[in-house]
Amino acid sequence: MVNSAILTVDDDPAVSRSVARDIRRRYGDRYRVVRADSGESALDALREIKLRGEQVAVLLADYRMPHMNGIQFLEHAMDLFPRARRVLLTAYADTSAAIDAINVVDLDHYLLKPWDPPEEKLYPVLDSLLEAWLATPEAASTETRVIGHRWSQPSFKVRDFLARNLVPYRWHLCDDPEGRRLLAAAGATEDDVPVVITPEGKALLKPSTAELAGHVGLATTPASDFYDLVVVGGGPAGLGAAVYGASEGLRTVLIEQRATGGQAGQSSRIENYLGFPDGVSGAQLTDRARRQALKFGAELLSTREVTGLEAAGPTRVLHFHDGTKIAAHTVVLATGVSYRLLEAPGLSELAGRGVFYGSAATEAPSCTDSDVYIVGGANSAGQAALYFARYASRVHMIIRAPDLTASMSSYLIDQIAQNDKVVVHPCTEVIAAEGDEHLERLTLRDLPTGVTRTVETSWLFIFIGAEPRTDWLDGAVTRDGRGYIVTGPALISDGERPHGWTLPRDPYHLECSMPGVFAAGDVRAESVKRVASAVGEGAMAVSVIHRYLEAQ
Ligand SMILES: Cc1cc2nc3c(=O)[nH]c(=O)nc-3n(C[C@H](O)[C@H](O)[C@H](O)COP(=O)(O)OP(=O)(O)OC[C@H]3O[C@@H](n4cnc5c(N)ncnc54)[C@H](O)[C@@H]3O)c2cc1C
């Protein structure tokens, strides 16, 4: 209970001290006793307690205080802590005001001053009020809290960022009672959401992801300006490179623009990764890999996007989006791929408000008993369908192909066939989305007949293949026509080494057209798009890096 408080407020310092002393003597080992000398300062203290996620068990307020009397104070206090028990301290002459207050602020008790001896007049009252308060417990919250709109892209982004970085948080709608109380405590309104309240009780209004990262313990700034190895991208390939690099003695920093885990971090169940016969969620795998990289001394930076790469003699220099730079002997590019956008009227306007790219696991509990639509027929879509089927009343998979066989692993096809809640709609496409505040309807077209129909739904999750986002590497390393990075022997064309290559050797396996820069995982041309191969390439890149460094 030490994170629950008993608050007393009295403008007479002597009375205030003596109430607090008596209360502390009996309850100080179980409750924090907070003392204030005016209604205003007591409300400030309550707001702070609210933001820190602590509870208030009992409020004792003197009736006669200037500016704000005890009843007015208790009325305001109820907006923040409606369950706290309320006691008015009164002189005999004010008894009738105290009796009136029983109706105004639902007073639990009034105490006549003086209350000596406390054993007879104060403690029995407080004992029974605390007993009543404890009978309907309300857990103190030491978690991060997010207050936002149900259908709002900024609110979704904040929750998604916290979830993907494995930061536990409690979510409150801004129009639910606790959401309103927290906004009031933060001095904020609905116009300021999303509001994030940190475990220390600091309120962040509409925070950027970098601001959030800083407050939830994620590093955003490199400790040094020169490293042996900079890894760009925190998916399985990047984490693999960071674990092997750091464990083999290289000063290693990994830079991630969003959240470590990459695509794999979004997977609800990876069933084909070696050593996990019962499958493993992307979040678990990411958490373990992160801890492993940190254990070996790698630095992991979040919310930092790399936007440029150049060679300065033997040094490789990477530019961040905010204009700062970092340099290293070697670089591993592990930037993976991102989902392609589905083009149809209404979809971009409703993104984050019912239309989501990837599995958006944070939304799953909200889909309970609803119809969910999934576009895509690859493994990622299949996993998502099975995951959402745990919550939704029905999951509809919209695929253009006549069946799933060409695009999905057979173990997933079998699981989908056995799941009564999942319905596959072959030869179908989404051609429009509509809704005012959020997604309400989709228009589907049957490809063979061209017949269209409209379905009511608030949930659409899109998994339609991915592409690398490597424009920032233009002119720095060779890429193929689709933007994938070309490495190793594939860079040799007609017996010629790549343009600008100055070393008297061919590029190593995984090495790019800029010596000392390597690519691993999905971003590499001709790579196998799997977690195991991405991790393997990250590890393999480090062994080639040792060879590169030895030859320098
Ligand atoms: C939902 C889903 C389920 C899947 N299930 C499976 C499965 O069951 N089994 C399996 O083997 N594979 C699965 N895959 C595929 C697998 O996740 C990928 O092959 C793997 O994640 C690729 O790893 P990667 O590190 O190469 O790239 P990614 O995982 O794509 O990670 C790249 C990272 O780089 C970051 N980044 C990109 N550009 C920059 C930049 N400029 N600056 C800083 N950071 C940057 C990105 O934010 C991202 O975090 C699944 C994929 C998805 C989406």
The ligand as a MOL file (V3000), in Angstrom:
LIG
                    3D

  0  0  0     0  0            999 V3000
M  V30 BEGIN CTAB
M  V30 COUNTS 53 58 0 0 0
M  V30 BEGIN ATOM
M  V30 1 C 3.8720 -10.7210 -40.4770 0
M  V30 2 C 5.1030 -11.4580 -40.9500 0
M  V30 3 C 5.2780 -12.7900 -40.6180 0
M  V30 4 C 6.4250 -13.4770 -41.0170 0
M  V30 5 N 6.5700 -14.7860 -40.6470 0
M  V30 6 C 7.6980 -15.4540 -40.9580 0
M  V30 7 C 7.8990 -16.7880 -40.5150 0
M  V30 8 O 7.0340 -17.3810 -39.8740 0
M  V30 9 N 9.0590 -17.3920 -40.8240 0
M  V30 10 C 10.0360 -16.7730 -41.5290 0
M  V30 11 O 11.0880 -17.3670 -41.7200 0
M  V30 12 N 9.8740 -15.5150 -41.9880 0
M  V30 13 C 8.7310 -14.8340 -41.7170 0
M  V30 14 N 8.5480 -13.5500 -42.1620 0
M  V30 15 C 9.6210 -12.9260 -42.9680 0
M  V30 16 C 10.7380 -12.4310 -42.0420 0
M  V30 17 O 10.1790 -11.7070 -40.9830 0
M  V30 18 C 11.7300 -11.5840 -42.8040 0
M  V30 19 O 12.3100 -12.3720 -43.8160 0
M  V30 20 C 12.8320 -11.0490 -41.8820 0
M  V30 21 O 12.2740 -10.2400 -40.8710 0
M  V30 22 C 13.8550 -10.2370 -42.6600 0
M  V30 23 O 14.7580 -9.6890 -41.7500 0
M  V30 24 P 15.6520 -8.4120 -42.1090 0
M  V30 25 O 16.4260 -8.1180 -40.8860 0
M  V30 26 O 16.3630 -8.6430 -43.3560 0
M  V30 27 O 14.6370 -7.2130 -42.4190 0
M  V30 28 P 13.4170 -6.6090 -41.6150 0
M  V30 29 O 12.8150 -7.5940 -40.6970 0
M  V30 30 O 12.5550 -5.9990 -42.6710 0
M  V30 31 O 14.0690 -5.4540 -40.7350 0
M  V30 32 C 14.6150 -4.3000 -41.3260 0
M  V30 33 C 14.6740 -3.1870 -40.2810 0
M  V30 34 O 15.4250 -2.1010 -40.8030 0
M  V30 35 C 14.8250 -0.8750 -40.4010 0
M  V30 36 N 15.2020 0.1540 -41.3680 0
M  V30 37 C 14.8670 0.2250 -42.6840 0
M  V30 38 N 15.4310 1.3150 -43.2540 0
M  V30 39 C 16.1370 1.9580 -42.2730 0
M  V30 40 C 16.9290 3.1430 -42.2510 0
M  V30 41 N 17.1410 3.8790 -43.3630 0
M  V30 42 N 17.4880 3.5360 -41.0640 0
M  V30 43 C 17.3190 2.7810 -39.9300 0
M  V30 44 N 16.5670 1.6440 -39.9250 0
M  V30 45 C 16.0010 1.2250 -41.0810 0
M  V30 46 C 13.3350 -1.1910 -40.4500 0
M  V30 47 O 12.5860 -0.2880 -39.6310 0
M  V30 48 C 13.3060 -2.6340 -39.9260 0
M  V30 49 O 13.1300 -2.6760 -38.5260 0
M  V30 50 C 7.4170 -12.8330 -41.7990 0
M  V30 51 C 7.2290 -11.4900 -42.1570 0
M  V30 52 C 6.0910 -10.8080 -41.7460 0
M  V30 53 C 5.9040 -9.3680 -42.1270 0
M  V30 END ATOM
M  V30 BEGIN BOND
M  V30 1 1 1 2
M  V30 2 1 2 3
M  V30 3 2 2 52
M  V30 4 2 3 4
M  V30 5 1 4 5
M  V30 6 1 4 50
M  V30 7 2 5 6
M  V30 8 1 6 7
M  V30 9 1 6 13
M  V30 10 2 7 8
M  V30 11 1 7 9
M  V30 12 1 9 10
M  V30 13 2 10 11
M  V30 14 1 10 12
M  V30 15 2 12 13
M  V30 16 1 13 14
M  V30 17 1 14 15
M  V30 18 1 14 50
M  V30 19 1 15 16
M  V30 20 1 16 17
M  V30 21 1 16 18
M  V30 22 1 18 19
M  V30 23 1 18 20
M  V30 24 1 20 21
M  V30 25 1 20 22
M  V30 26 1 22 23
M  V30 27 1 23 24
M  V30 28 2 24 25
M  V30 29 1 24 26
M  V30 30 1 24 27
M  V30 31 1 27 28
M  V30 32 2 28 29
M  V30 33 1 28 30
M  V30 34 1 28 31
M  V30 35 1 31 32
M  V30 36 1 32 33
M  V30 37 1 33 34
M  V30 38 1 33 48
M  V30 39 1 34 35
M  V30 40 1 35 36
M  V30 41 1 35 46
M  V30 42 1 36 37
M  V30 43 1 36 45
M  V30 44 2 37 38
M  V30 45 1 38 39
M  V30 46 1 39 40
M  V30 47 2 39 45
M  V30 48 1 40 41
M  V30 49 2 40 42
M  V30 50 1 42 43
M  V30 51 2 43 44
M  V30 52 1 44 45
M  V30 53 1 46 47
M  V30 54 1 46 48
M  V30 55 1 48 49
M  V30 56 2 50 51
M  V30 57 1 51 52
M  V30 58 1 52 53
M  V30 END BOND
M  V30 END CTAB
M  END
